[in-house]
């Protein structure tokens, strides 16, 4: 069996006051159009960790804090925090180790029992690329049946199928190491909204990266899965699901099945 690098779950408690100040300072152009915390945390992680920035990540709320997957162990994390931009580190809640009430790091298994059933939760942006850019897969399905929402087009079912397609091996598509990791046993739509996110172009010489506000689906899916490939499942956790994984989407959160 092929081994992969250990994975760790990072938990931090970002400072809400400093976070608001960071957003106002670094995202002033888009503050009135979009409160995109995903873009803010993306920038904070880059300022604190550079190319070692943890992802995928999920910001739950001010009370529960932020979770992220990382390959950095306790020693490597401490080294990165010591070298981090001080303001970014303080905003993210990286100012101290767990022993002093700061960030916490918990090791995750690198091998999972085949056949094990787990509950999951994942925040995703279920879109597909088209001629006009990204499109909500549900709205595309509605358009295909004549533009009328009805019993034949259910948002939960469309998003569940989107999730299934992202996890399964598909004919004619190059195999990826995370595909074929799990069997989905149950998928429910736990929450849905539409949110605006900021996406930035590549910086041109002598100019800053330009941002564009994009509206799209913001869904939280919950359910049960069964591990069918241990190594692939470890890759899936480390990678995340869908696009926008570096901006607060795609982190697979797990829990025991009662």
N, C-alpha and C positions, 0 to 999 in steps of 0.2 A: 504494500500500500504506500502510495506517495505521501511523504510528510510535507506539511506546510508550516510556516512560521506561526508561533503562538499568537493568539488574539487576546486583547484585553478590553474590558468595558470601563471607560472613563466616565466619572460622574463629577460635575462641577456645579457650583452655585453662583452663576453670574450676578454681578452687582447691577441691579435695575437702574440705579441713578447714573452710574458710569456708562451703562449700555445706551441709555437715552442720549447722553452727551456725545457718545461715539457716533450714533446714528445722525444726530444733528450736524456734527462736524464733517463727517465723511460722506454723508448721503444727502446733503442739503438740497441738491437739485431735484431729488425725487421724494423728499419728505412729504410734500403735499399730495403726491399722487399715490404713494405706496409706502406702507409701513412694513417693508420686507426685511424682517429680522434674519431670514436665511442668508441674504446677501451681506448683512452686517456681521453675522457670525463667521461667514466665509472669510471676510476680510480680517476679522480678529484672529481666527486660527492661522491665517497666512502670516500675519504680523508676529504672532507668538511662536509658530513652529516652522515657518517656511515650507519646504517641500515635505516635511514630516507631519503636516496638518492632519489631524484625525478626521476620518470620514468613513462611512456616512455618520451623520449626527442627527439628533432630534432635541429641539428645545421644547420642553413640556409646558412649563409656566414658571412664574417667579418663585413659587413655593417649592416645586419639585425639581427645578433646575434643568440642566442639560446633560444628555447622554451621548456618547460617541464611541465608536470602535477604533482601536489603534493597535499597531504592532509594537509600540513602545512599552517596554517593561518598566518597573519601578525606577531602576537606575537610569535608563535612557530618558524616561520622562523627566526625572529630576534635572538631568543635564540640559534638556531642551528648555525647561522652565527657567533655569538659571540664565540662559542665553536669550530669553524671550524679550520682546519689547515690553518694558515695565508696565506701561499703561494698558496694553492689550492683555497682559497676564492678569493684572488686577481686575480688569473688567470681566474677564472670563472666570474669575474665582480660582486662579492658579497660584495665588500668592503664598500658599502653604501646603504641606503634605497632609495626608489624612490624619496623621497623629496630632496635627495642630488645627483640626477643623476645616481643612481646605479640601482639595480635590481627592478623589478616591479612585483607585485602580483595582479592578477585579479580574483575575485570569478566567478565560473562557476555554472550554475543551477544544483541542485540535482534532479530536476524533469523537464522533457521535454514534451511538448504537443504531444500527440499521433496524428499522421497524419502530423506533421510538416515536410516540405521538406527543406533540407539543402545541400549546396555544400560541398564537402570534397576534401582533398588532403592527401595522405599518402605515405610515403616512405617505401617500403617493400623489403624483401628478399624472393621471392616466391620459396621455396624449399620443398622437401619431403625427408624423411629419407629412405635410402636404404642400401643394403649390403656394398656398398662402401662409406657410409657416406651420406652427404647431396647432393641432386641432383636438378638442375634447373628443375622445373616442365615442362617448355617448351621443354627442351632437352629430357626429358623422353617421352613427347608426340610425338616428332619427331622420336625417336627410335621405338616407337610402330607402326608407319606407314611405317617403312622400312628405316628410316634414311635419308629421303629426305624431305626438307622443301618445302612446296607447299601450294596451296590454302586451303587444308584440315586442315592445322595446322597454326594458326595465333597466334602470340605471345600475342597480346592484348586479344584475346578471352580466351587463356589458363590462363593468369594471372587474368582475370576477374572471371573465374570459380574458381580459387584458392581462390580468395577473398570471393566469395559467399560461398564456402564450409567452410571457417573459421568463417563466421558469422552465418551460419545456424545450426539448430539442425539436427543431423544426427542419423539415426536409428542404434541402437547397440552401441552408444557412450554415455557415461555418460553426462547428461545435465550440462552445465556450465552457471553461472549467466549472462554472456554477450551474450550468443547465443539467436537468435531470436529477437535481438534488433531492427534491421532495415530491410527495403526492399531496395535493390539496384535498382535504376531507370536507371542509366547510369554509365558506367565505361569506361574510356579512358586511354591509356598508354601515359602519358605526357613526360616521359623521361626514358631512359634505358641505362645502362652501365654494365660492369662487374667490380667488385671491390674486392680487397683483404682485408680480415679482420683477426685480430689476436684473436684466442680463446685459453684460458689458461686451463691447467689441474689443478686438485686439488693439493694443496701443500702437499708434503710428509714431514715427520718429519725431520727438520734440513735443508730442501731444499726449494728454491723458486719455485713458480708456473712456469711451462714451457709453452711457447707460441708456437702456430702452426699457420702458415699463410694459410688461406683457400680462394680460389677464388670462386666467385659465382655471381648470378644476383643481380642487384641493380636497382629497378624499382620505379618510382613515378607514382601512379595511381590517377586520378582525376575523379570526377563525381558528381552525385546527389543521395541522399538517402532519405528515408522516415522513420521517427521514428514510430515503431509499438509497442514498449514496453518501457515505460519511465524509469523504474528502470534498466532494462537490458542495455539500452543505456548509462546510467550514469556509470554502471560497465564497459562497453566497452571502454569508454573514459579513465577511470582510468587505465585499464589494457593495452590497445593497441592491435595491430593485429599481429599475427604470432610470430615467434621466434626472438631472437636478440633484444628484446624490451629494454633491459638495455644497448644497444650499438648503439642507434641512429636510430633504425627502429621501425615502427609500431605506431607512434604517429598520431592520427586522427586529422587533422586540419580542422576546420569548417568555413564556411562563408555563408552569406545570398544568396539565389537564386534570381537572378534578374527577 
